[in-house]
């Protein structure tokens, strides 16, 4: 999954990784293939991590904020 690469750069507990993966998988837009080298997926993953670091911890809220901030 594309979010794994940015997560390797920090020390997250397994439950944090699970939460961020769930946030990454919640997407209000139509599905598109996720490739590990897709730059759009990388941007979304980094935004999700950024929102989590700002104090948001519910996957659905993180996903909604990421979608709103990225447009």
TANOR-V824700 format. One record per residue. SS is DSSP state (h for helix, s for strand, l for the rest). PHI is phi in degrees with one decimal (NA if undefined). OMEGA is omega in radians with two decimals (NA if undefined). Layout:
SS | PHI | OMEGA
SS | PHI | OMEGA
This chain:
l | NA | -3.06
l | -60.0 | -3.11
h | -74.4 | -3.10
h | -64.9 | -3.11
h | -61.8 | 3.09
h | -64.5 | 3.14
h | -69.7 | 3.12
l | -67.1 | -3.09
l | -77.9 | -3.12
l | -135.0 | 3.12
l | -95.5 | 3.10
l | -107.1 | 3.04
l | -73.2 | -3.12
h | -54.4 | 3.14
h | -68.0 | 3.07
h | -69.9 | 3.11
h | -60.9 | 3.12
h | -60.5 | -3.14
h | -62.4 | -3.13
h | -68.5 | 3.06
h | -63.6 | 3.11
h | -64.4 | 3.11
h | -63.5 | -3.14
h | -65.5 | -3.10
h | -79.7 | 3.09
l | -83.0 | -3.10
l | -145.5 | -3.11
l | -72.7 | -3.12
l | -83.9 | 3.07
l | -58.7 | -3.11
l | -64.4 | 3.03
l | -139.0 | -3.11
l | -61.1 | 3.11
l | -102.7 | 3.10
l | -111.6 | -3.09
l | -64.3 | -3.13
l | -104.9 | -3.13
l | -77.7 | -3.10
h | -62.5 | 3.11
h | -66.1 | 3.10
h | -61.9 | 3.11
h | -63.4 | 3.12
h | -63.8 | 3.13
h | -62.7 | 3.14
h | -60.2 | 3.14
h | -65.7 | 3.10
h | -65.7 | 3.11
h | -62.2 | 3.12
h | -64.3 | 3.13
h | -62.4 | -3.14
h | -66.1 | 3.07
h | -59.6 | -3.13
h | -64.2 | 3.13
l | -80.6 | 3.04
l | 114.0 | 3.09
l | -88.0 | -3.05
l | -132.1 | 3.08
l | -87.8 | -3.07
h | -53.1 | -3.11
h | -65.8 | 3.11
h | -66.5 | 3.11
h | -59.7 | -3.13
h | -63.3 | 3.13
h | -63.7 | 3.12
h | -63.8 | 3.12
h | -60.7 | 3.13
h | -62.6 | -3.12
h | -66.7 | -3.10
h | -72.6 | -3.12
h | -89.4 | 3.11
l | 72.8 | NA
